[in-house]
């Protein structure tokens, strides 16, 4: 990052030339000019390095590993990249077995997913199996109806597909997100157990991407801490509770709960766009709705029109929906 008062090489050279008697030739190409130019260049380089070093000492300007070091001063670590999860629908003959670790993928892509746990095809000739992307990051958040390749040959299994998008894949926590967590700690000092304190404590735990504290939710002397994470939510909640138990005032009854998925059906009548493209457009918008956010019907229509549809009518829900502070959206999209 460059400081607002950056001195250029030209201005540094001019400063040196200004110290030379005006009776001497200081024009470009003169002996004095040529002698001072390399000195000015080196001074400018050293000052630039010094400015850069100074900027890495403050959370508002530090980057990369220097920001990591500042985070450690506050007992925090950068959240690592996480892999996405997806529900896979396998089709085959009844009682056919899908072994744990079965690998599937996408045409013309290096992405692959592995099933978690063994499953058996039921009487409906289908079964749903959880799978995790083998590559960490948002690259694994693929659209619905894209995972169709069976890498491992399976007896009596004819088809695989993902009826819904893969979700939960995150890149390593970026500098700006880590910076915001650090600054929240610095700018919100502890006050003996206010709602801000509980949020502050929760956000200091690696893996927490969202935190909210609700005071007196279960009566006087109680605090509910809502935590969101793209990692192992049970482990993250346990770590948050462990930390809060050490810091909270005596006598306060605290529970730490994960964000609860809010199920919702979005039914849209679309003209001029195929079902798969329309679904992906709707899911694309819904992924932008944060925990406790609002689902705007107009934005769903706008997303479909932007994807190429000539018209779209939302049949369900009938109005905008605002999620509670402890809810994240888990929607099923139906295109008619």
N, C-alpha and C positions, 0 to 999 in steps of 0.2 A: 504494500500500500504506500502511496506517496503522500507526504505531509502537505498541508495547505500552503506552507511557506517554503516550498522547495526552491533552492537556489540553483540556477542553471550554470553550466560551464561558462557561457558567455559573460554572465554577470560576475562570476568569480574572477575571470580574467580581467574584466574591466576594473574590479576593485584593486587588483595588483597594479594595473597600468596607472590608475589614479594616484598611486603613491610615488610614481616616478616624476621627476622634474619636467614641467611642461616645455622646457627649453630643449629637451632631447626628442629625437625622432621615435615616436611610439606607434607609427602606422603599421598596418599588417605587412609582414615581410621584413620589417626592420630587425636589427640584432636584439634590441630590447624585447620586442613583441615575441620573436621566436624563442627567446630565452625564458620568458615568463609563461608562455602557453602550456608547456609540459607541466610546469609547477601548478598552474591553475587546474589543469586536468586531474592531476593526482589529488589535489586538495578537494576537488569536487567529488571524486570517487570515494575518498575517505569519509567525507561528510555524508554522502549518500548511504554508505555502509552503516555509519553511526546512527543515522535516522532510522534505518531499517531495524537495527538492533533495538533501539528505543521503542519502536512500535510493537515489537514482539514481546515487550514486557507488560503490556496492558491488554486486558481482555477485549476491549472494544476494537483493537486493531491487530491483535495477534492472529496467527494462522498456523495450520498444520500442527507439527509436533510441539511448537511453542505454546499453542493454545491447549494442547493436551497437558503440558506441564503446569499451566495455570489451573486447569481443572483439578489436577491432583492436589493442589494446595487447598482445595475446597472438598477434598474427599470424593471427587467425581471422576468418572472415566467415560470416554467416548463410547457410545453404543455401537457394537459391531454390526456388520451386515447380516440380514436374516433372509432365509429362504421362504418362498411362497408355498401355500398349501392349496390343494384343490380336491374337489370331489370328482372321482372318476366313475363313470357308468360302464361296467363291463357287460357284454351280451354274449350268451353262450348256452350250452345245454345244461339242464338241471343237474345240480350236484357237482358241476365242474369247479375245480379249486383254483383260486388265484393266490399264489404263494406270496409271503411277505417279501418285499424288495423287488417285486416285478417292475421292470423298467418300461416306460412308455415315452413317446416323444411327439414332435411336431414335424410335419413335412418341411423340407428345405430349411432346417434349423438345427443348431447344435444343442438346443435345450432338451433336457430329459427330466423325467419325474419318476420317483420310485414309490411304490405302494408301502403303506405302513400297516402291518398286521395281515394275517391270512384271512381270506374271505371265500365264501362258497356261493355259487349261482343258485338262486331260489326257484320256486315254481313259476315265477313270472319270466323266467329266462334272463333275468337281469339282476345286478346287485351294484350297490354304491360302495366304493372303497376310498379312503383317504390316501392322498399321496403328497409327497413333498418334493419340491424342485431340487435337483442336485447342484444347481448353481445359485449362490446367494445373490440377493439384490432385486431391484424392481424389474429387472429383465424377465423374471419368472412370473410376473403378474400378467399372464397372457389372457386373451379374450376367450369367451365361450366358444365351444364347437371348434377348437383348434388342435386339441391333443387327440390324435387318431391313429398314431403308429404304435404297434406292438413290437418292441425290440426283442423281447423274450418270447420265443414260440411257446404257446400254451395249448395243451390238449383241450379241445371242445370249447375254446374261447374264440369267437368270431369277430368281435368288434369292441373298441373302446372309444369313449368320447367324454368330454367335460361339458355338461349342460350349463354350467355357470363358470364365470371367470375364476382364474387362480388369484388369490389375494394374500396379503401379508408380507410380500417380499419388499425388503427395504435395503437401500444401499447403506454403507457405513454412515453414521451420523455426520452430517455436513458441518463445516465450521460454524455456520450461522446458527444452527440449532443448538450446538454445544455452547456457543457464545451466549445465546439467550438464556440457557439454563444457568450458566455461571453468573451472568448479570442479575438474574432473578435472585440468586443467593446473596449477592453483594448489596443489592438495592432494597432487599426486604429482610432486615435484621430481625433476629428472634425477639418476640415480645411476650414470652411466657406462656404460649399456647393459644394464640389466635388462629383463626381459619387460615390466614396467610402462612403461619408457621407450619401447619400441617401440610399445606401444599408445597411449601419450600422443602420440607424434609422429604416428602415423596419424590419430588423432582430431582433430588440429589442422588437418588438410587439409579445406578446404571440400568438401562432398559426401559425406564419409565418415559413414555411419550406424552402422557396426559395425566393430570392430577387435579382433583377438585375436592374441597373439604366442605361437608355440610354439618353445621353445628346444631345440636339439640334435635337431630332427626328422630331419635328414639326417646326423647325426653331430656330433662336437665342433666348436665354432666356427661353427655354422650357426643361423640364425633364420628361421623362416617366419612372415610377417605375413599374416594373413587379413583381407581388407577387404570390407565390404559397402557398397553404394551404390545409390541409385535413379537416379543419373545415368549418364553414359557411364563404365562401369566400367573400361575400358581406360585412358582418360585419367586417371581418379582414381587407379588403381594406379600409373601412371607418375609422377604428382605425389607420391604417398606415397613411392615408391622414391627419387625425386630428393631429397626432404627427408631421408630416413633415411641416404642415402649421405653427406650432409653432416655428420650428427650421430653416426653409429655409431662404435664403437671400431675401430681399424685391425685388419685381418685377419679380421673377422667376415664370413662369407658370408651375405648376406641376400637373400631373394626375397620379393616381394609378390604374393600370389595372390588372385583374387576368390573370394568365396563360391561354392561349387558347388551348383547345384540338385540336390536328391535326388529322383529320380522315384519315385513310389509310387502304387499303385492302391488306391482305397478302394471296396469293393463292399458295398453295403448293401441288405438286403431291407426294404422299407418298406410298412406297411399304413396306409391312411387318409389318404394325402397324395400329391398328384400329383408326377410325376417332377421337373418344373422347380422346384417349391417345395422338395422334398427336397434336390435338388442345391445350391440356393442356401443352404440351411441348413447343409449340410456344409461348403461352401466358406467360408461366413461364419465358422465355427469355425476351419477350417484357416488362414485368414488371420491368426489371432491367435497362431499358433505361431511363435515367434521362431527366429532362427538358433541352432542348437544346442539347441533346445527339445525338448519331449517331446509326442508325439501320444497323447492319452488316448482310448481307445475309449469309455469311459463318457461323455466330454464330447461325442463325436460323436452318440451316442444321445440325450443330453440336448438337443442342438441341434435334432435332428429332431422330438423329442416336443414341444419348445417351439414349433416351427413349426406344430403341429397334427396330427401323426401319432398314431395310436393304438398303434402298436408298431413297433419297428425292431430288426433283427438284423444285426450286422456279420459278413459272410462273409470279408472280407479287408481288412486284415491280421488275424492271429489274436491279436495281443497289442500292448500299448503299445510305441511305438517312440521311442527317444531319438536325436536327430540329433547327429552329430559337430559339433565346434566350427566346422568349415569348411563346413557344409552348411545349405542352406535348403530348405524343402519345396516340391516341385513335384508336386502330386497330380492324378490323374485320378479323378473321381468317377463311379461307375457305380451306378445305382439299378435294382434288380430287383424 
